[in-house]
Amino acid sequence: GAGVSQSPRYKVAKRGQDVALRCDPISGHVSLFWYQQALGQGPEFLTYFQNEAQLDKSGLPSDRFFAERPEGSVSTLKIQRTQQEDSAVYLCASSTSGGVANTGELFFGEGSRLTVL
Amino acid sequence: GQQVMQIPQYQHVQEGEDFTTYCNSSTTLSNIQWYKQRPGGHPVFLIQLVKSGEVKKQKRLTFQFGEAKKNSSLHITATQTTDVGTYFCAGEMWGAQKLVFGQGTRLTINP
């Protein structure tokens, strides 16, 4: 596709429900990142994939958060037993670079806005 | 852990005035990037700085990377209404393979 595609764009969940957010990166992009952006804040790193390998998951807030990229393209961020503090925009970004210490330009999707009631 | 601080948090200017946002990292960076996010939109890449003391220009925008590679600035000359948005710096440490974003500076402009 022309850009990074995320779905759903908007998700309302009741507290305790599980949600799954999908990211379809730019074709051929090696690196894929998930960020969480609270209202009025900068994006906060969650996790990073290089192809299918999850190389860094240090930003995941708790074990309720899980991400996968099984075939090295589409990625899913799953949040179990959602809490109100999980309400945020979840941004996916991809880049061509797989090099060390140079992530390269990130191409962001439009984001998935999660509201937990 | 690595922290990236940005000031000011908000800036309101008259159209035609200049604007500057500053970024400071708690650790030495391998590179720094700048992004712009329009209201309701997603971050869009502006530029990457890699070398110590580097200065790059894009039309009315001037980006600088400090000699110690711990700070950076973005200066916009003669702002236009199209410059409205939030500007983020994002720093990358050696070996980290991730960008740490600042809190952003939200720019609003009075036409």
Chai-1 contact restraints between the chains, C-beta under 6 A:
chainA,res_idxA,chainB,res_idxB,connection_type,confidence,min_distance_angstrom,max_distance_angstrom,comment,restraint_id
A,G42,B,F88,contact,1.0,0.0,6.0,A-B,restraint_1
A,G42,B,F101,contact,1.0,0.0,6.0,A-B,restraint_2
A,G42,B,G102,contact,1.0,0.0,6.0,A-B,restraint_3
A,G42,B,Q103,contact,1.0,0.0,6.0,A-B,restraint_4
A,G42,B,G104,contact,1.0,0.0,6.0,A-B,restraint_5
A,P43,B,F101,contact,1.0,0.0,6.0,A-B,restraint_6
A,F45,B,K98,contact,1.0,0.0,6.0,A-B,restraint_7
A,Y48,B,K98,contact,1.0,0.0,6.0,A-B,restraint_8
A,A101,B,S30,contact,1.0,0.0,6.0,A-B,restraint_9
A,A101,B,W94,contact,1.0,0.0,6.0,A-B,restraint_10
A,A101,B,G95,contact,1.0,0.0,6.0,A-B,restraint_11
A,T103,B,E92,contact,1.0,0.0,6.0,A-B,restraint_12
A,T103,B,L99,contact,1.0,0.0,6.0,A-B,restraint_13
A,E105,B,F45,contact,1.0,0.0,6.0,A-B,restraint_14
A,F108,B,H42,contact,1.0,0.0,6.0,A-B,restraint_15
A,F108,B,P43,contact,1.0,0.0,6.0,A-B,restraint_16
A,E110,B,H42,contact,1.0,0.0,6.0,A-B,restraint_17
A,G111,B,H42,contact,1.0,0.0,6.0,A-B,restraint_18
